[in-house]
Amino acid sequence: MHLVNSEQPGEAMISQIIEIDAPMARHMLENNPNNRPVRQARVQQYYDDMVSGRWLFNGEAIKFGADGELLDGQHRLQAIARTSGQKFPMLVVRGLPRDTQVTMDQGAKRTPADQLTLTGVTGHNTTLIAAALRVYIPWLEGNLFGDYTRNAVSTTRIVEFAQVYPETVALAERFTSVGKRLKCRPAVAVAALVRLTEIDAEAAREFLRLWDSLVGLPAGSPILALRQRLDYTHTHKIRTSDRDQIGLIVAAWNLWRRGKSVSKLQRPKGGYSIANFPEPR
């Protein structure tokens, strides 16, 4: 398709769908001097979707200027460049005026919450549910270490997971209100309550009641120690990673289930690692 460039008469913009593989992507990235810094988390999201078959052609274009400079699409190309033996159809537009780059990526992005609503998976507390799934999925898969970040799970992955496991979404919906009261990041609280409920629903209900109300907790209760630790970090605005918060919640749960007493909850010396991170029992 040839489009008239009204700003520069005599020149044309060319639009076509091209099957792009890794070598072609690397070639396209060679002329990319004036783009924004690469966000590796976004590249990883795209790559994960591509190699797992979740990536869908959606008409978003890879854009080049009249001089061949890449103006938009570097994150998609970076992701394709990591693949091997695969091709991905992409709309490619060439011949754009250089100054059009300032207008690119200006629209409001659809968030995971938007997509959950659009697909009809859930229409309630979608922002918190999507954030909780971003914690729950890597935790369930044992990926809380290494390259884990809060945005490591793509929107496509969240929607796919929610569609396959609607019962998990329904569980998360049950905990959105109370999750905001527990002094840790609400997404972490909701994800943790989902995991604990899947292990033992009755025990998780009682654990949550005590964690939320503190009613009837004796000195030495692991749940009291958890709440005191979370209250302290919240009051003093101490930044705590999702992983540390999960570790403390699970440690309190395991101790409570075994009837153990503690004066306070602490991370292992040197911090959590793959080897010492607690599994909920």
N, C-alpha and C positions, 0 to 999 in steps of 0.2 A: 504494500500500500504506500502510495506517495502522497504526502500532505504538503500543501503550499505553505511556505514560511512567510507570513505577511510582513514580518519585521525586516526581512532581508529578501526583497524581490529577486527572483532569478534562482534562488536556492530552494531546495526541497528537503523536507524531512521524510525519512523512509522508516516505515514500521513493518516488522515481520516477526513471525514466531520462529524461533530457532531452538533446536535441541542442543543444549549446552552440556558438555562434559568437563572433567577436571582440567585437561590441557587447555581447552578453549577459555575456561574461566580464568585460569592463570594468565593467559595472553591478554584477555580483556582488562585485567587488573594492572597491567604494566603501565598504562597511561592514566594514573589516578593521583595526580599531585595535590589537588586542592579539595579533598573530601574531609569530612569530620573524622575524628579518631575512631578506629575500629573498636566496637564493643564486643569483646570476646564472648560474653554470655549470650548475646543475640546470635552470633555466629554459631555457637554450640547448639542453641535451640533449633535453628534452621537445619543444621547438620543432622541432629537427632531425628527431626521430622523426615528429612530426605532419606536417610538410610533405613528407616523403619517403615517407609511406605505411607507415612501420613501427609507428606507434602502434596498439595494439589495446585494445579495451574489455576490462577485466579485473575489473570489479566494485568497484574501489576508489572510495569515495564522496567527493564534495564535501559538507562538513558545515557546517550553519548552526545557530546557537543559536535558542532560542525568540524572542529579540528581533530575529532577522534577521542577527545578526553572524556573519561568516565565521569558522569555527573551524578548518577544515582544508581544504587544497586550493589554497592561494594559488599555488604554483609551477606547477601544471597550468593554472590560470586565467591566470596571467601569460603562459604559453606560447601558449595559445589566443588571448589578446588581441593577440598579434603577427601572427597569421595573417590571411589575407584570402580571403573567399569560401568558407571551409570550415566544416563543422560536425562536432562530435565528441560521440558519445554518452557521457554521464557519469551515473553513479548519484548522485542528489542527495538528501541526507537533511536535513530541516528539523525544528526543534523540539527539538533536543538541549539538555539542561541546560548552562549555561555552564561549570560546573566539570568537565565531562567532557573538556575540552580537554587537561587535564594527562595524561590516559591515552592520548592519540593519538600515533601514530608511535613507539610503545614497542617494537614487535616488532623482531626481528633482520632487517635488510634482506638480501635475496639479493644477493650480490656478483656481479660478472661471472664470477668463478671458479665460484661455485655454479651459475650458469646454463649455463656451458660443460659442467659435469658432468651437469646434469639433461638437457640436450639430447643428450648422448652424443657431443659433438664430441671431447672429450678427458677423460680421467680422471686424468691425470698432471701434476703441477706446474701445476695450473690457475691458481693465483694469479699466478705469474710469467708464464705465457703470456698471461693477460688483460692484465696490466700492460704486457707487451711489445707487444701489439696496440694498446694505447692510445697507444703511441709510434709504432709502425709506420704506422698508418692515416693520421694527419694528416701525417706525414713523406712518405709516398708521394703524398699528394694536394697537397703543397706548402703545407700549412697550419700550419707551425711558428711562424709569426709572427702578429701581430695578437692574436686572442683565445685563442691556444693556452694551455691549462693541462693538467696531467696528467689531469684528469677531464673534459676537453672531449668525449670520445667516450662516448656512452651505452652502457649494458649491452646494450640491444637491438641497437645498431649492431655491437658486438663479436661478439655471437652470430650475427647475420646474416652478417657478414664471414667468421667461422670456418666457417659452414656452406657458404658459396659457395666459399671457398678453403681446403679442408682440407689441401692440400699446404703452405700457408704455416704452418698450425698444426703440421703434422708437422715442418717445418724448425725451428720455434721449440722444439719438444720436444727436438730433438737438442742444443740449445745451453743448456738450462736449468742443467745442472750446471756447465759451464765458465763460464757467464755470471756466476756468483756469485764467481768467483776473479779477475776482471779489474780490480778496484779502481774501476770506475765503477758507476753504478746498474745492477743486474742487468737490469732491463727494457730499459734503453738498449743494453746489450751484446748482449742477445738480438735486439732489433730490428735493430741494426746488422749482426749476423752473418747474419741472414736476408736483408737487402738485398744484402750483399756476395756471398753465395752465389748469389743470383738473377742477379747480374752475371757471375760467373765462379767456379763451384764449386771448381775445383781451386786457383785462386789464393787463394780465401777460406779453404780448408782450411790452406794453408801460412801465410797471414797470421795465422790464429788460433793455429796451433802456435807461431809465433815470439812472438806477443803474450803467450801464456800461459806459455811456458817460458823465453823470452829466450835460448835456446841458440843459439850461433853468430852472434849479432848483432854486427856491427862497430860501432865508434864512428861516429857520424853516421847510423846507421839511423833512419829515421822511426818505425819500430815501437818502437825503444828510447826515442826521444824521447817518444812517446806514453805508454809505460809509466811513464817517469820523471815526466811531468806528472801522470798519474793517481795514481801513488803519493804524490806530494807533496800533492795536494789531499786525498787520502784520509787520509794520516797527520796532516795539520794541520787536518782537519775543515773544509775550506773548502767552502762551499756553491756548487755549480756547477749551472747549469740543464741540463735534458735537451738543450736546443738546443746549448749550448756543448759538451757532451760528444759529441754527434753530430758537430758540426763538426770537433772535434779528431780523432775516429776517421776520418772521411772524408778529412780533410787528410792524415793519416798514410798511409792506404790509397792515395790518389792519388799521393803522393810516392814511396811504395814501388814502386808499379806502374811508375812512370817511371824508377826507378833513381836517384832524387835522394837527396842527403845533407843532413841538417840537424842543427844542434847542439841545438835545442830547438823545441818547437811552441808557437805563440802564436796567439791570436785576432787578426784584423785590427784595426788601429787604429780605435778607436771601437766595436769589437764587431761581431758578425755582423749582417747585414741581409739582406733578400730579395735584394739585388743581389750581395752577395759570398759568400753561403752556398754552400759547396762541394757539387757533385753527385758522387756516386761514379761512377768511370769504370772 
